[in-house]
Amino acid sequence: MKDDRFRRSAELTKKAARLIPAGCHTYSKGADQFPQLAPGFIQSGSGAWVKDVDHNTFLDWGMGLRSVSLGYDYPRVTRKVMEHVCRGSNFTRPSPIEVEVAELLTDMIPSADMVKFAKNGSDVTTAAIRLSRAYTGRKRVAYCKEHPFFSFDDWFIGTTPCDNGIPDQLSELSVPFHYNDMASLERIFQQYPDDIAAVIMEPVTGERPAADFLQQVRQLTQKHGAVLVFDEMITGFRFGLPGAQTVFGVEPDLSTFGKAIGNGFSCAVLAGKREIMELGGLDHPHTRTFLLSATNAAETHSLAAVQETVLEFREKDIIGHIERTGKKLMDGWRQMTALHGIERYLQIGGYPNSPVIVCKDEQESPSLAFRTIFLQEMIRESVLMPYVSISYSHGASEVAKTLRALDQTCKAYKKALEQGAQSVLVGPAVKPVFRKFN
């Protein structure tokens, strides 16, 4: 089906497919993750709204893969970033802002005596694994199976269906356990006694931690001398300040932050206890660990974005705003789907500060085809909602706009339930990122 709304996007998509593997530089932004009738390329954003290359305007809930926590072109952040860009963003020796932001973060993160900066989350989670192995002298890693993405590096990608190019000897060192299932984690320690270097997990996602689960994980790692790593790439600066570790009262040995911390600018943080972190430094008697060393790891304009974003979170009730907005959205969503009689099929769950959308088919099973229908129909109503990442720029008017769009989407969704997905779906269904073949 031809849709002139996306003519320029369609042209760029064809060109990108010839020039870039997968047509873009981040798989979750790829054409296989969105309906055929969708904006292919975004050229600008302001607040919670974006404009594509065909000059269509959309309310955006994806917010730069959850990285834009305050809003696009947020004045305080933009002004400070431009100040640093105009002075030069990278030098031959460190910049004072590296020390300023390190001090800001170690003051805010209870589990952090030291921090190390990088440009993306994969680098800091992999650095956490390397440090854990260096600190413990062990090689295996226990990772939470239900948490979808830890790193693009071999230690994790080798555990997914996309393991082509990764030796089995590497991926076999990463062992899965299940969230809220202490027995599964205990079995790993029994199977590999004195060989688990680290346990890495998100402290929470859409599923709530069972009573004392996180505390029990903490106790088990301490008992066996393993390093506990919390990946707070998503929970950081959404579940609290600095993240879920403070909300649930569990202090990890190492933790990683990114996304929301820089309002869309590229910065990730490895934070942790001095006795572990210092192995990546120069002032210790132990064997040296080459931790992180990247040309652009501490660009001044990115650190300026982190500094202003963190201060804005400190000075304003941004977490409270996100939670209140999420609650309004979730309450309205449930009322709307119930009104259309499809509340069992098009669901919203999780926490108000990070809601989770579940799209189900006639058999009430999660369905990529019905997810595609949801995305497709919301886009018809000018709402881009691959998931729900609430920013400070989302408010009552954005929730109202979304619920009006949902009203129309529910009609199409109900038709698909009654007449089959193909009666509504235009083009192919979206696909999982991790799959063996295209």
Summary of the structure (lengths in Angstrom):
residues: 438
radius of gyration: 22.2
end to end distance: 22.5
largest distance: 70.0
contacts: 1462
relative contact order: 0.15
helix: 44%
strand: 15%
